[in-house]
Amino acid sequence: MKKVLLGITLFLTLFSFIDVNAMEGVWTDNYDLAKNFNIIKEEKRYRWYSENLIDLGYSENLDVNDEIYVNLDDFETTYGEWNTYDGNLRDNLEFRKWYVYQNIEPLKFIELAAFDDTVNISEIEVYVDDEKIDYKLACGTCSVTNQSLSSLKDGIISSDNYFQLYDRSQLAIILKDYYPLDKIKVIIHFANTYNTTKFNAYFTKEQYKHDHMISKKDIEIPEDKNIELKIDDTWDFNIEYGDINRTLDEVKPSWYTKVSEEIESREVIKKYHQYKIEKNYVDGYYKESPYDNMKKDEKNYKTYYMYEIPEMNYEDLTLPNIQIPNSYPNISSNNFDLSSLMAQNYQMPNVDMQSLLKSNNNINLEDYYNVNNQEEEEIKTDKSKFKNNKVKTKDVSKNINFNGIKKFSIALLILIIILLLINRRFRKS
């Protein structure tokens, strides 16, 4: 069995030498030549090249072409100065928004006034950011001492522990520092209000000066006699805003804060790494890349045509009277090889070779053939070769290769001999 396999291997080795490519037709890029025969197919073949990149550094110019390569992932960024946006929108601008705001000025005086009747106040509490703080008290029209006012902040809320405030009196709450208006909260606990149902509350910058009033409100006393004073947009304002502030963090406008917006822009300049493309071309035109890592030049190509030459029998050919061009004095009308002449590099515009060979008319070769290279080897003449030989060319459409068939026959004969020898030795053993 091993010997049989060895024989098959030898056969396949021999068969591999058969010229398969010989079964193909004839390729040319000369359409004028190919159109005189049967064109089987055509294809485009291109120039191929490898690239060598020459570093050009960084540039903001993005005029990309076949000679320049730009690496968009490799860039340097520079920035211009921030300026007020002029409204002229451009692609290379970066924006930012400033919030310009002013808060109502902070204060430290709160006044309670315009009572209709005598009231008894048990306790006053003051908070800043919900944290209880200490304060001082003053009564401008009261004949009391600071000691008697201290019951208002002793922490005891009781109907028996109170400070009596007569009608038309003004009670001032003096904070120890200036605080933002929206942070302050005052809680008043009344022990007895008698006939008083409302009073005025003022938040001012200076004590007892209502012309410096920031906000004011008429306060009605509820039934439970506990009041919380916290300024909101229901108060009357005589607003004096403080310093102008700017921030990139969002600030929302409110009764306490006045907000405007400013847009600034700056130019962003990106410089990309650029290279000059140096192309190294391989000689010739190819349908596929002849080497690895090569690029195809889509604009540089040629169209190639595969054609077959029809089989012709010259034994029965009636020769026309052929006029030999004067440029070929060594060729006579009865002494030349037509197949050799056809194989030369001639241009044959609008000539049907089969019709030409069957014609009995006189033919002047100088009308149809233009020799491109006069230094080529002289055309050999052999009258007997022309008259006695039957010239056959490859019929590509049938994919017949007689040379390949001969090689296949020889290889098959060798295989048969090898198998006979193997079989003979096998019988002896």
ZIQUI-V59237 format. One record per backbone hydrogen bond with DSSP energy under -1.0 kcal/mol. CO is the residue of the C=O (numbers start at 1). NH is the residue of the N-H. Records with the same first field share a line. If there is no record, write none. Layout:
CO = NH / NH
This chain:
1 = 5
2 = 6
3 = 7
4 = 8
5 = 9
6 = 10
7 = 11
8 = 12
9 = 13
10 = 14
11 = 15
12 = 16
14 = 17
15 = 18
18 = 20
20 = 23
21 = 24
26 = 307
28 = 305
30 = 34
31 = 35
33 = 36
34 = 37
38 = 308
41 = 306
43 = 304
45 = 302
46 = 286
47 = 297
48 = 282
49 = 295
50 = 280
52 = 278
54 = 276
57 = 274
59 = 272
62 = 64
65 = 68
67 = 277
69 = 275
71 = 74
74 = 273
76 = 271
78 = 269
83 = 265
87 = 89
90 = 93
92 = 268
94 = 266
96 = 264
98 = 262
99 = 247
100 = 260
101 = 245
102 = 258
103 = 242
107 = 179
108 = 175
109 = 204
110 = 173
111 = 202
112 = 171
113 = 200
115 = 168
119 = 165
120 = 191 / 192
121 = 163
123 = 189
125 = 187
126 = 133
127 = 185
128 = 131
131 = 128
136 = 174
138 = 172
145 = 149
149 = 152
150 = 153
152 = 124
163 = 121
165 = 119
166 = 169
170 = 140
171 = 112
172 = 138
173 = 110
174 = 136
179 = 107
180 = 183
183 = 129
185 = 127
186 = 229
187 = 125
188 = 227
189 = 122 / 123
192 = 120
193 = 196
197 = 221
199 = 219
200 = 113
201 = 217
202 = 111
203 = 214 / 215
204 = 109
206 = 209
209 = 212
210 = 213
212 = 205
214 = 238
215 = 203
216 = 236
217 = 201
219 = 199
222 = 225
225 = 190
227 = 188
229 = 186
232 = 235
236 = 216
240 = 105
245 = 101
247 = 99
256 = 104
257 = 254
258 = 102
260 = 100
262 = 98
263 = 85
264 = 96
265 = 83
266 = 94
267 = 80
269 = 78
271 = 76
272 = 59
273 = 71
274 = 56
275 = 69
276 = 54
278 = 52
280 = 50
286 = 46
295 = 49
296 = 298
297 = 300
300 = 47
302 = 45
304 = 43
305 = 28
306 = 40 / 41
307 = 26
308 = 38
320 = 322
321 = 363
323 = 365
325 = 328
328 = 331
332 = 335
337 = 341
338 = 342
339 = 343
344 = 346
345 = 372
352 = 356
353 = 357
354 = 358
363 = 323
364 = 367
365 = 368 / 369
373 = 376
382 = 386
383 = 387
384 = 388
385 = 389
394 = 396
395 = 400
396 = 399
401 = 405
402 = 406
403 = 407
404 = 408
405 = 409
406 = 410
407 = 411
408 = 412
409 = 413
410 = 414
411 = 415
412 = 416
413 = 417
414 = 418
415 = 419
416 = 420
417 = 421
418 = 422
419 = 423
420 = 424
421 = 425
422 = 426
423 = 427
424 = 428
425 = 429
